[in-house]
Amino acid sequence: MTAQYIKSVVKTVPDYPKPGILFRDVTSVLEDHKAFSSCIALLLEEFQDMGFNKVCLLYTSDAADDM
């Protein structure tokens, strides 16, 4: 899988939250096993030689409520 495949999975919502803005919804990447695995592989490839030994994920579902 390539970055191009991942891009094809990302959904674009025009004019959200305001006219003229293209919102990129990456939720679809999380739902597609191949796309998500490819994202992890590409991130690993990019950062594996930088000496990181831990990764932290921050997530909030309240962000959309603030728009």
Phi, psi and omega in degrees: 000148184237172176299327179297321177296316179301314178301325181290337181276331181294130180271141178250129179246106181289148175060035176231130003274357180225155177305138178093352180258135174258109179275128179260112182267106183272003177304323181296333176292322179292332181276344183255108185305316181295318180294316181295316178299322178294321177300313180298317180297317179293320177296317178299315179301319183288322190246000187297334182264014183263003174084011177290140174237000176215150176230137181242136178247126176250131182219138173217137177266357181277348183301320181292334179291338182275354182281000000 
